Amino acid sequence: MMRPTLARHRVCRLAGRRAAVKQAAVIGIPDPLWGEAMHAVVLLEAGSRRPRRVEFQDALPLSQASKILQSELRRPFREDRARAVD
């Protein structure tokens, strides 16, 4: 099994482009499958808001106009609710 390689410096550079990111570092941590996996540590600017959860996907659902279909992203979290707000 092969996995794509993503350079640590590239991840840090991408994270650092965000205005709320003050500093970022990527380190290798032990991984039972790959031997080592990347782990990002991010320091946000004081007062910056942050999401409670972050999810990584291989692809996002898109409309024919190439806009992200947020309703499709919400669907798994709203399936148990009687009323969904999109």
Secondary structure, 3 states (H helix, E strand, C coil): CCCCCCCHHHHHHHHHCCCCEEEEEEEEEEECCCEEEEEEEEEECCCCCCCCCCCCCCCCCECCCCCECHHHHHHHHHCCCCCCCC
